[in-house]
Amino acid sequence: MDNKDALYFKKLAKQLMFELNDQEANEMVQEFEEFNHLLTHLASIDTTGVKEMIYPFEEPVTYLREDELIHVITQQEALSNVSNSQQGHFVVPKVVK
Amino acid sequence: MNIIEMLKDGNDQKHVVDAYELALKVQPSINAVVTFIDPCKQLEEVKEGKLKGIPVALKDNVNTKGIKTTASSKILENYIPVYDATIVKKLKDAGAVIIAKTSMDELAMGGTNLSAATGPVYNPYDVTRISGGSSGGSAAVVASGVVPLAIGSDTGDSIRKPASFCGVVGVKPTYGRISRYGIIPYASSLDHVGYFTRNVKDAALALEVLAGYDPMDATSSQREVPEYSKLINSDITGKKVIVFKNVLNHMNNEETLALFQRVIDGLKTKGAIVKEVTFNEELMKAILPTYHVIANCEATANHSNLDGIRFGNKQEGSDTFEIMCNTRSQGLSSSIRKRFVIGSYALFEENQEKYLKQAQRVRRMIVEEISSYLKDADVLIAPASNAAAPKIADVLAKHVEEDLVAENHMVFANFSGYPSMTLPMGYIHQHLPVGVNITANAFKEVDMFSIGSVIEEITGLKDAYKEVK
């Protein structure tokens, strides 16, 4: 893994929809190095011909079921954790001004 | 009292009210609870079932309809679910009464319980020490005698390590055995729902209630649920036990090693065939980095919905982007945001092959390495940790060094999905508990419980708990 500077992590954080302050970004550089060190060992393992393990059990699972309603919430419930809603909609600042 | 004793006694009202009052009483000492749930109304509606009148606690990542569920994160401090997790329904249908939501590491991402928005959970055996995490609050309320059953979740060893530190039984069953519907996720390919009790028989009974197919969880197993508590067999003559030798090689605590040897000698005396196996050391050292990559990648994706728009502790902003950014910056702690950055980096298209896919391949190699021996045996066994719970001050000052293998080997059961359980092995430094960990083959929980029940006889630590002054 390449070395990255604090500015790189600040930009990456922004893409993830949050900020890292100066102190956090500098800590991130240090922690990334530690992580990098751990990954050196991971990278050294020869995995030629090995298939990725995505889930513990890769046996077939049937996702299909009868098309019956088994769980419904009301509109009021769906909006109950929204800080600002009007007429059944989430309210956010105008996008087109 | 344990679950079986409470059921026999039948005084629901007293057990529940006593538990609730004790939870309130010990809270200033152990800080294990996020939300107390007044049980009076539930007591009026207790159903007949295998857990009738049993007071239970839930980790605060279990959605409870109408009851705040924070996952110990500031970003969810005002979140009130509109539905119950499947296990909540199962517990209530079995007659259980929920008295508390317990503290955890923020979003279950940690092993100390120091990152909870409500502050650290203190170990009942020594309140200057950590409870372990991420299910620390649940471990502590069982260890202090508040409830005989508490729900946790386990992505890396988040039930089994705190069980060791707090001297209780901690069970992570087979992947798919207990529904995860309604549990706030961490890393979906590793997440398991499990629980804490104070003895193995209670643990077996609890699984009978919690396990079972759930159409709301696509990873839920359709296999029948056995009556585990009736199938426990303490005759272990001829049972094959593998000792995880790499773990012992990495341990230096003589007291822990001596306690483990006592367990092994006891198992041999009871007729078990015990064999030490040293697995590929390079693969065992890769357990932690493999876990870090997979867990951080999955967590980054899973928690992208925490934006404050539909739920959560929304912060103001001039546009949607700014609202989300402010909400996530202020609602997620520094360590969580940094983990997301690492996970996101490894998820970049240009990095996936090198990091995530490499980790997923190594995961398979680790599982196949251990499984190649375990498939011909009944259980794999090792101390759950080298040392007792560290001091909070030492953890905060980063004075605690963790051995790569000795302190992370239990993650194997998350990679493989195999059932795994920690139970008390004894005490070191005169009063601090350490546990022994047992892992069985997939869906062979009965083997795990049977060996566990014999270990309980060997240690004499059935129903152990610590009274908190």
Interface residues (C-beta under 8 A of the other chain):
Chain A: M1 F9 L12 A13 K14 Q15 L16 M17 F18 E19 L20 E24 E27 M28 E31 F32 F35 L38 L39 H41 L42 A43 S44 I45 T47 V50 K51 E52 M53 I54 Y55 P56 F57 V61 Y63 R65 I70 H71 I73 E77 A78 S80 N81 V82 S83 N84 F90 V92 P93 V95
Chain B: N78 Y79 I80 V82 Y83 Y175 G176 S189 P215 M216 A218 T219 E282 L283 K285 A286 L288 P289 T290 H292 V293 T300 S304 D307 G308 I309 R310 F311 G312 K314 G317 S318 D319 T320 F321 I323 M324 C325 R328 S329 L332 S334 R337 K338 F340 V341 I342 S344 Y345 K354 Y355 K357 Q358 A359 Q360 R361 V362 R363 R364 M365 V367 F415 S416 G417 Y418 A442
